[in-house]
Amino acid sequence: MKILSIAFMLSLFVSLGFPVNAEETKIMIRAKAADAKYIGTSVGGVRVVVEDAETGEILNQGWINGDTGDTDVLIKNPIKRGQTLATETTAGFLAKVDINTPQLLRFKLIGPYGYRQSLQEASVTSWVIPGKDILGDGITLTMPGFIVDAWTQVLEGGKVEFYTKASLLCGCPITKDGLWKPDNYEAKAIIMQDEKKIDEVTLDFTGPVGLFSAKTEIKQSGHYKAIVYLIDQTTGNVGVDRTMFQVNLD
């Protein structure tokens, strides 16, 4: 009877979807901005979803939080093969999954959540073995892009000023004398009306930290949209924001 009872419980667990002899396995997940540092709390964090790559079943989810890491290690000094880059406080999410066989998992990241107009998504699949934790730097996904926050100011006579506050995706600052220099980037505002491009204006760096601006003159009343972008053609980083404005010349 006892053997029958155990067999019944095992079949019940399987039928209900409970893993038999599952082992808790820990995986550290991190997000790193392209050409910069780790993405964490300072820009609103990054959402993580861990799922079975074959079935789509969500096994764990949470948020990457923490600091951006050691600047000397990540940016200033050459990185050696096998070198651990993260510290104890570096942004990350420690996922815990219960699996009983080697499983192909998908790690999906969306962020930074503090700047919805700059959200990026990245994902990767990796095999995970029960009980074999992946810690330290863990699984690190590189996310391209800039944070671009644009706005306009409409003055008399059709004069319009364009502004954008920009940074790397980790929030790392753009400054004249810093590690990320504005001369490496191109900033422009594409002016649209009725979904047609009518002009393109170059934004100059006006600082001190991450601020680009420009002025132009609109000669016709109406509603307009400005698509403001920042691009680094060396790394491929691109950030975009949109802002609406109205000009009244009457």
C-alpha positions as CSV (number, residue, x, y, z in Angstrom):
1,M,0.0,0.0,0.0
2,K,2.8,2.4,0.9
3,I,4.5,1.8,-2.5
4,L,1.2,2.4,-4.3
5,S,0.7,5.6,-2.3
6,I,4.1,6.9,-3.3
7,A,3.5,6.1,-6.9
8,F,0.2,7.8,-6.8
9,M,1.7,11.0,-5.2
10,L,4.4,11.1,-7.9
11,S,1.9,10.8,-10.7
12,L,-0.2,13.5,-9.1
13,F,2.8,15.8,-8.8
14,V,3.6,15.3,-12.5
15,S,0.0,15.8,-13.6
16,L,-0.2,19.0,-11.6
17,G,3.1,20.3,-13.1
18,F,5.2,20.1,-10.0
19,P,8.9,19.2,-10.8
20,V,10.0,15.9,-9.3
21,N,13.4,16.0,-7.6
22,A,13.8,19.6,-8.7
23,E,16.9,21.5,-7.5
24,E,16.9,25.2,-6.9
25,T,19.4,26.8,-9.2
26,K,20.6,30.4,-9.0
27,I,21.5,32.6,-12.0
28,M,22.8,36.1,-11.7
29,I,21.5,38.3,-14.5
30,R,22.9,41.7,-15.4
31,A,22.4,44.4,-18.0
32,K,25.3,46.4,-19.4
33,A,25.0,49.5,-21.5
34,A,27.0,49.4,-24.8
35,D,30.2,51.3,-24.5
36,A,29.4,52.1,-20.8
37,K,28.6,50.6,-17.5
38,Y,25.9,48.4,-15.8
39,I,22.3,49.5,-15.9
40,G,20.6,49.7,-12.5
41,T,18.6,51.6,-10.0
42,S,19.7,55.1,-11.1
43,V,17.8,54.8,-14.3
44,G,14.7,53.0,-13.0
45,G,16.0,49.4,-13.1
46,V,15.6,46.7,-15.8
47,R,12.8,44.1,-15.8
48,V,13.9,40.4,-16.1
49,V,11.8,37.5,-17.3
50,V,13.2,34.0,-17.1
51,E,11.3,31.4,-19.2
52,D,11.5,28.0,-20.6
53,A,12.8,28.6,-24.2
54,E,10.7,25.8,-25.6
55,T,7.4,26.3,-23.9
56,G,7.4,29.9,-22.9
57,E,6.6,29.0,-19.3
58,I,7.8,31.8,-16.9
59,L,10.0,30.3,-14.2
60,N,11.1,33.5,-12.5
61,Q,10.9,37.3,-12.9
62,G,12.1,40.4,-11.1
63,W,14.2,43.6,-11.4
64,I,17.8,44.4,-11.9
65,N,18.8,47.0,-9.3
66,G,22.1,48.2,-7.9
67,D,24.9,50.5,-8.9
68,T,26.6,50.9,-12.2
69,G,29.9,49.2,-11.2
70,D,33.5,50.2,-11.0
71,T,34.5,52.8,-13.6
72,D,38.2,51.9,-13.5
73,V,37.5,48.2,-14.1
74,L,34.8,48.7,-16.8
75,I,36.1,51.8,-18.7
76,K,39.5,53.0,-17.8
77,N,41.6,49.9,-17.6
78,P,42.0,47.1,-20.1
79,I,39.8,44.1,-19.4
80,K,41.7,40.8,-19.1
81,R,40.2,37.5,-20.2
82,G,38.4,35.8,-17.3
83,Q,38.4,38.9,-15.2
84,T,35.3,39.4,-12.9
85,L,33.8,42.8,-13.7
86,A,31.0,43.1,-11.2
87,T,31.3,43.9,-7.5
88,E,29.0,43.0,-4.6
89,T,26.9,46.1,-5.2
90,T,26.8,46.0,-9.0
91,A,23.3,46.0,-10.5
92,G,21.9,42.5,-11.0
93,F,19.0,40.2,-10.4
94,L,19.5,36.8,-8.7
95,A,17.0,34.5,-10.4
96,K,16.1,31.2,-8.7
97,V,14.6,28.4,-10.8
98,D,13.5,24.9,-9.8
99,I,14.5,22.4,-12.5
100,N,15.1,18.6,-12.5
101,T,16.9,18.2,-15.9
102,P,19.2,20.4,-18.0
103,Q,16.9,23.1,-19.4
104,L,17.3,25.7,-22.2
105,L,16.1,29.0,-20.7
106,R,15.5,32.4,-22.2
107,F,16.5,35.5,-20.3
108,K,14.6,38.6,-21.4
109,L,15.5,42.1,-20.3
110,I,13.5,45.3,-20.8
111,G,14.7,48.7,-19.5
112,P,15.6,51.3,-18.3
113,Y,12.2,51.8,-16.8
114,G,12.9,55.3,-15.5
115,Y,12.8,56.5,-19.1
116,R,10.0,54.8,-21.0
117,Q,10.9,56.6,-24.3
118,S,14.3,54.9,-24.2
119,L,13.2,51.3,-23.4
120,Q,15.3,48.6,-25.0
121,E,14.8,44.9,-25.0
122,A,17.4,42.2,-25.1
123,S,17.2,38.4,-24.8
124,V,19.5,35.4,-24.9
125,T,19.1,31.7,-24.4
126,S,21.4,29.5,-22.3
127,W,21.3,25.9,-21.0
128,V,21.1,25.7,-17.2
129,I,22.0,22.5,-15.2
130,P,20.1,21.7,-12.0
131,G,22.1,22.7,-9.0
132,K,24.9,24.3,-11.0
133,D,24.6,28.0,-10.0
134,I,25.7,30.7,-12.4
135,L,27.0,33.5,-10.2
136,G,29.7,36.3,-10.3
137,D,29.2,38.3,-13.5
138,G,26.5,35.7,-14.4
139,I,24.6,36.1,-17.6
140,T,25.3,39.6,-18.9
141,L,23.3,41.1,-21.7
142,T,24.6,44.2,-23.5
143,M,21.9,46.8,-24.3
144,P,22.5,49.4,-27.0
145,G,21.1,53.0,-27.0
146,F,21.0,56.4,-25.3
147,I,18.6,57.9,-22.9
148,V,17.2,60.9,-24.8
149,D,14.7,63.2,-23.2
150,A,13.6,66.0,-25.6
151,W,11.4,69.1,-25.3
152,T,10.7,72.3,-27.2
153,Q,10.0,76.0,-26.3
154,V,8.0,78.1,-28.8
155,L,8.8,81.8,-28.8
156,E,7.2,84.8,-30.6
157,G,7.5,85.1,-34.3
158,G,7.7,81.3,-35.0
159,K,11.0,80.9,-33.3
160,V,11.4,77.5,-31.7
161,E,14.1,76.1,-29.3
162,F,14.9,72.4,-29.2
163,Y,16.4,70.8,-26.1
164,T,17.5,67.3,-25.2
165,K,19.0,65.9,-22.1
166,A,21.0,62.7,-23.0
167,S,23.1,60.1,-21.4
168,L,24.3,56.6,-21.9
169,L,21.7,53.9,-21.2
170,C,23.2,53.4,-17.7
171,G,22.8,57.1,-17.0
172,C,26.6,57.7,-17.4
173,P,27.1,61.4,-18.2
174,I,28.1,63.1,-21.4
175,T,30.5,65.9,-20.6
176,K,33.3,67.8,-22.3
177,D,36.0,66.5,-20.0
178,G,34.5,63.2,-19.1
179,L,34.7,59.6,-20.4
180,W,31.8,60.1,-22.8
181,K,32.5,63.2,-24.9
182,P,29.8,65.1,-26.9
183,D,32.1,65.5,-29.9
184,N,31.7,61.7,-30.5
185,Y,27.9,62.0,-31.0
186,E,25.6,63.6,-33.5
187,A,22.3,65.2,-32.2
188,K,19.6,66.4,-34.5
189,A,15.9,67.3,-34.5
190,I,13.8,66.2,-37.5
191,I,10.8,68.5,-37.8
192,M,7.6,66.9,-39.1
193,Q,4.2,68.2,-40.1
194,D,1.4,65.8,-41.3
195,E,4.0,63.0,-41.2
196,K,6.2,64.8,-43.7
197,K,9.7,66.0,-43.0
198,I,10.0,69.7,-43.4
199,D,13.4,70.5,-41.8
200,E,16.3,69.0,-39.9
201,V,18.2,71.0,-37.2
202,T,21.5,70.2,-35.6
203,L,21.7,70.4,-31.8
204,D,24.9,71.6,-30.3
205,F,26.2,70.5,-26.9
206,T,25.5,73.3,-24.5
207,G,26.3,71.4,-21.3
208,P,27.4,71.2,-18.7
209,V,26.1,67.6,-18.5
210,G,24.3,66.0,-21.4
211,L,22.4,69.0,-22.7
212,F,22.1,69.6,-26.4
213,S,20.1,72.5,-27.9
214,A,19.3,74.4,-31.1
215,K,17.1,77.2,-32.5
216,T,15.1,77.5,-35.7
217,E,12.3,79.5,-37.2
218,I,9.0,78.1,-38.4
219,K,7.3,80.2,-41.1
220,Q,3.8,78.6,-41.0
221,S,1.3,78.2,-38.2
222,G,0.3,74.6,-37.3
223,H,1.0,71.5,-35.3
224,Y,4.5,70.0,-35.5
225,K,6.4,67.0,-34.3
226,A,10.1,66.9,-33.5
227,I,11.9,63.6,-33.6
228,V,15.1,64.2,-31.7
229,Y,17.9,61.6,-31.9
230,L,21.4,61.1,-30.7
231,I,23.8,58.7,-32.5
232,D,27.3,57.4,-32.1
233,Q,28.2,55.9,-35.4
234,T,31.3,54.2,-34.0
235,T,29.5,52.1,-31.5
236,G,26.0,52.0,-33.1
237,N,24.3,53.5,-30.0
238,V,21.1,55.4,-30.9
239,G,18.5,57.2,-28.8
240,V,15.3,58.8,-29.9
241,D,12.5,60.9,-28.3
242,R,9.5,62.7,-29.8
243,T,8.0,66.0,-28.8
244,M,5.0,67.9,-30.1
245,F,4.6,71.7,-30.4
246,Q,2.3,74.3,-32.0
247,V,3.2,77.5,-33.8
248,N,0.7,80.4,-34.0
249,L,1.8,83.3,-36.3
250,D,-1.5,85.2,-36.4
